[in-house]
């Protein structure tokens, strides 16, 4: 029985034809002792053989299908596109959002209820506090700003402000301490006289300031009163002054009555004050006249008087009458001096009408 061939056979199919290739063991056995030229020749043959095989394979591949490659374009670079991120929704603020966030963290909801209860309790308490505080300040401001309510005087039977009083010139004698163009200088002299025990009154007329220390019913009484003051170191002189006639409009019946009574009552009180200062006594007939005039003045309703000047005139005449009654009863020289002060204040108020 023949032994199988030791050589290995390789079958290659090219273009549908089988081409066997057998590598014999002899070739391997001779490999070690072949000369170099033979070895190079064999390698060359082997290279040509494999090259023919690859060429045949390529032709077979070309016969089966065509390769279509994409055409190259000038813009061969891959464009990068940025993926736009969706805009974030604005965070909602408020008590509801706060409650939802807190509830999301606290799934049980127990702490949320406590927190919201405390928060709303504090919020309501603070709100009520501010409201009450604002009400208190508003009430105080209203009390401060609200003007005082004055009662309208009761009607005396005639419409107020329709009467007119025509005043005659008022003549009187005075003890004068000086005439000043500067009111500050007049005040300095007045203070100096007060330190020497003499009271005085400043009256402004015709842009000048007059300093008067007393009134009298005659020039003789005025000079005697001035002599007593000079003994105290006060420089004075006696003179007569006349207040111009006046016409006062817009009066009611009571105000007109006061202006009609004032000059006559002033003359009576001046005569009594001069007698008290010089003679230290008062005639009986003069006392009766003062009582009648004082009673008529007191009958006038003070709440009917609206003009401040007329209020001052009435008060000064009443006070002078009271001091004269006090002097008549006690003979006190201090009361006589107070009568002089009230009569000087009357002249100042009369001049200002």
C-alpha positions in Angstrom: 0.0 0.0 0.0 1.4 3.3 -1.1 2.2 5.9 1.7 0.4 9.1 1.4 2.3 12.0 0.0 4.2 13.9 2.6 3.8 17.2 0.7 0.9 19.6 1.6 -1.3 20.8 -1.2 -3.1 24.3 -1.1 -5.8 24.8 -3.6 -6.5 28.4 -4.7 -9.5 29.4 -6.9 -8.8 32.3 -9.2 -11.5 33.4 -11.7 -13.3 30.1 -11.1 -10.2 27.9 -11.8 -8.5 25.8 -9.2 -4.8 26.3 -9.0 -3.1 23.9 -6.6 0.0 24.8 -4.7 2.1 22.2 -3.0 4.8 22.8 -0.7 7.1 19.9 -0.6 9.2 18.9 2.4 12.1 18.7 0.1 12.1 22.4 -0.3 12.3 22.8 3.5 15.1 20.2 3.7 17.0 22.0 1.0 16.4 25.5 2.5 19.4 25.4 4.7 22.0 24.5 2.0 20.7 26.5 -1.1 23.0 29.1 -2.4 22.0 32.7 -1.9 21.2 33.3 -5.6 18.8 30.3 -5.7 17.2 31.5 -2.5 16.6 35.0 -3.9 15.2 33.5 -7.1 12.7 31.4 -5.2 11.7 34.3 -3.1 11.2 36.3 -6.2 9.0 33.6 -7.7 7.0 33.4 -4.5 6.5 37.2 -4.5 5.3 37.2 -8.1 3.0 34.3 -7.3 1.3 36.1 -4.3 1.2 39.3 -6.3 -0.7 37.5 -9.1 -3.0 36.1 -6.5 -3.8 39.6 -5.0 -4.3 41.0 -8.5 -6.7 38.2 -9.4 -8.6 38.8 -6.2 -8.8 42.5 -6.9 -10.1 41.8 -10.4 -12.7 39.4 -9.0 -13.8 42.0 -6.5 -14.1 44.6 -9.3 -16.2 42.2 -11.3 -18.6 41.7 -8.4 -19.6 45.4 -7.6 -18.5 49.0 -7.9 -17.4 51.0 -4.9 -19.1 54.5 -4.8 -17.3 56.9 -2.6 -18.7 60.3 -1.6 -17.4 63.2 -3.5 -15.2 65.5 -1.6 -16.6 69.0 -1.2 -14.8 72.2 -0.3 -16.6 72.5 3.0 -15.4 69.1 4.2 -15.2 70.1 7.9 -18.0 69.0 10.1 -20.0 71.9 11.4 -20.5 72.0 15.2 -23.9 72.8 16.4 -24.5 74.0 20.0 -27.4 72.5 21.7 -29.4 75.3 23.3 -30.3 74.6 26.9 -33.9 75.4 27.8 -34.4 78.7 29.7 -34.8 78.3 33.3 -38.2 79.3 34.6 -38.0 82.2 37.0 -38.2 81.2 40.6 -41.5 82.0 42.0 -41.4 83.8 45.3 -44.0 84.1 47.9 -45.5 82.3 50.8 -46.9 79.5 48.6 -43.5 78.7 47.1 -41.9 78.8 50.5 -44.5 76.4 51.8 -44.1 74.0 48.8 -40.3 73.9 49.2 -40.5 73.3 52.8 -43.2 70.6 52.3 -41.0 68.9 49.7 -38.2 68.6 52.2 -40.5 67.5 54.9 -42.6 64.7 53.5 -44.5 64.1 56.7 -45.8 67.8 56.7 -45.8 68.0 60.5 -43.0 70.6 60.8 -44.6 72.5 57.9 -47.8 73.1 59.7 -46.0 74.3 62.8 -43.8 76.6 60.8 -46.7 78.2 58.9 -48.8 78.6 62.0 -46.0 80.4 63.8 -45.1 82.5 60.8 -48.7 83.7 60.2 -49.2 84.3 63.9 -46.2 86.6 64.0 -47.2 88.3 60.7 -50.7 89.0 61.9 -49.5 90.2 65.3 -47.0 92.6 63.8 -49.6 93.9 61.3 -52.2 94.6 64.1 -49.4 96.3 66.1 -48.5 98.7 63.3 -52.2 99.5 62.7 -52.9 100.3 66.3 -49.7 102.4 66.5 -50.7 104.4 63.4 -54.2 105.0 64.9 -52.7 106.3 68.1 -50.3 108.7 66.3 -53.2 109.8 64.1 -55.4 110.6 67.1 -52.6 112.6 68.8 -51.9 114.6 65.6 -55.6 115.3 65.2 -55.8 116.5 68.8 -52.7 118.8 68.2 -53.8 120.2 64.9 -57.5 120.6 65.7 -58.2 124.3 66.4 -59.9 125.3 69.6 -63.6 125.5 69.3 -64.9 128.9 70.4 -68.5 129.5 71.1 -70.2 132.2 69.2 -71.5 134.9 71.5 -75.2 135.1 71.9 -77.0 137.8 69.9 -77.9 141.0 71.8 -80.9 141.7 69.7 -79.0 143.5 66.9 -76.7 142.0 64.1 -73.1 142.1 65.2 -70.6 144.3 63.5 -73.0 147.0 62.2 -72.6 149.7 64.8 -70.2 152.7 64.5 -68.9 154.7 67.5 -67.7 158.3 67.0 -65.2 159.3 69.8 -64.4 162.9 70.7 -60.8 163.9 71.4 -59.7 162.8 74.9 -57.7 165.4 76.8 -55.7 164.5 80.0 -52.7 165.6 82.0 -49.8 163.4 82.5 -46.4 163.2 84.3 -44.0 162.5 81.5 -40.5 160.9 81.9 -39.3 161.5 78.3 -39.8 161.0 74.6 -37.7 158.5 72.7 -37.2 157.7 69.1 -35.6 154.4 70.1 -37.9 152.0 72.1 -34.9 150.2 73.6 -33.6 153.4 75.2 -37.1 154.0 76.6 -37.1 150.6 78.1 -33.8 151.2 79.8 -35.1 154.4 81.4 -38.3 152.6 82.5 -36.2 149.9 84.2 -34.1 152.5 86.0 -37.3 154.3 87.3 -38.6 151.0 88.6 -35.5 150.5 90.6 -36.2 153.9 92.2 -39.7 152.8 93.2 -41.7 154.5 90.4 -43.9 152.5 88.0 -44.3 153.8 84.4 -45.9 152.9 81.1 -44.6 153.1 77.5 -47.1 154.4 74.8 -46.2 154.7 71.2 -47.6 157.6 69.2 -46.6 159.1 65.8 -43.5 156.9 65.5 -42.2 157.9 69.0 -42.2 156.2 72.4 -43.5 158.2 75.3 -42.7 157.4 78.9 -45.6 158.3 81.3 -45.4 157.9 85.1 -48.9 159.1 86.2 -52.2 160.9 85.1 -54.0 163.8 86.7 -57.2 165.8 86.2 -55.4 169.1 86.2 -51.9 170.6 85.5 -51.5 171.6 89.1 -52.1 168.0 90.4 -49.7 166.8 87.6 -47.0 169.1 88.8 -47.4 168.1 92.5 -47.2 164.5 91.5 -44.1 165.2 89.4 -42.4 167.0 92.4 -42.8 163.8 94.5 -41.1 161.8 91.8 -38.2 164.3 91.4 -37.5 163.8 95.1 -36.7 160.2 94.3 -34.2 161.3 91.7 -36.4 160.8 88.6 -36.4 163.5 85.9 -40.1 164.3 85.0 -42.3 167.1 83.8 -46.1 167.7 83.7 -48.0 168.3 80.5 -51.3 168.0 78.8 -51.9 165.5 76.0 -54.8 165.1 73.7 -55.8 161.9 71.9 -57.4 162.5 68.5 -61.0 161.9 67.7 -61.8 158.4 66.3 -64.6 156.7 64.5 -64.7 152.9 65.1 -66.8 150.8 62.8 -68.0 147.1 62.9 -69.1 147.2 66.5 -72.0 145.5 68.2 -74.3 147.2 70.7 -72.2 146.2 73.7 -68.9 147.3 72.2 -70.4 150.6 71.2 -71.7 151.1 74.7 -68.3 150.6 76.2 -66.7 153.2 74.0 -69.4 155.7 74.9 -68.9 155.2 78.6 -65.1 154.9 78.6 -64.0 158.5 78.3 -66.3 159.8 81.0 -65.4 157.0 83.4 -61.7 157.6 82.8 -62.0 161.3 83.7 -63.8 160.4 87.0 -61.2 157.8 88.0 -58.4 160.2 87.0 -59.8 162.8 89.3 -60.0 160.3 92.2 -56.5 159.0 91.6 -55.0 162.5 91.6 -56.8 163.4 94.9 -55.6 160.2 96.4 -52.0 160.9 95.4 -51.9 164.6 96.4 -54.5 165.1 99.1 -54.6 161.5 100.4 -58.4 161.6 100.3 -61.4 161.6 97.9 -64.4 163.9 97.7 -67.8 162.3 98.5 -69.5 163.4 95.3 -66.6 161.8 93.3 -67.0 158.5 95.1 -70.8 158.4 94.2 -70.0 159.0 90.5 -67.5 156.2 90.4 -69.9 153.8 92.0 -72.6 154.5 89.4 -70.3 154.3 86.5 -68.7 151.1 87.8 -72.1 149.5 88.2 -73.2 150.4 84.6 -69.9 149.0 83.3 -70.4 145.7 85.2 -73.8 145.3 83.7 -72.3 144.9 80.2 -71.9 141.3 79.1 -68.2 140.6 78.7 -68.9 137.7 76.3 -70.4 140.1 73.8 -67.0 141.9 73.3 -65.0 140.7 70.3 -62.3 143.3 69.8 -59.2 142.8 71.9 -58.7 146.5 72.4 -62.2 147.0 73.8 -61.7 144.0 76.1 -58.5 145.6 77.5 -60.3 148.9 78.0 -63.1 147.3 80.0 -60.7 145.3 82.2 -58.5 148.3 83.0 -61.5 150.5 84.0 -62.9 147.7 86.2 -59.5 147.1 87.9 -59.0 150.8 88.5 -62.4 151.1 90.1 -61.7 148.2 92.4 -58.4 149.8 93.6 -60.2 153.1 94.2 -62.7 151.3 96.4 -59.8 149.7 98.3 -58.1 153.0 98.8 -61.4 154.6 100.1 -61.8 151.9 102.7 -58.2 151.5 103.9 -56.4 154.7 102.6 -53.5 152.5 101.4 -51.0 154.4 99.2 -50.2 151.2 97.3 -53.8 151.0 96.1 -53.6 154.6 94.8 -50.4 153.7 92.9 -52.1 150.7 91.3 -54.9 152.9 90.1 -52.4 155.0 88.3 -51.0 151.9 86.6 -54.4 150.8 85.4 -55.3 154.2 84.0 -52.0 154.4 82.1 -52.8 150.9 80.6 -56.2 152.3 79.6 -54.6 155.1 77.7 -52.3 152.6 75.8 -55.3 150.5 74.8 -57.4 153.5 73.8 -54.5 154.8 71.7 -54.3 151.4 69.9 -57.9 151.5 68.7 
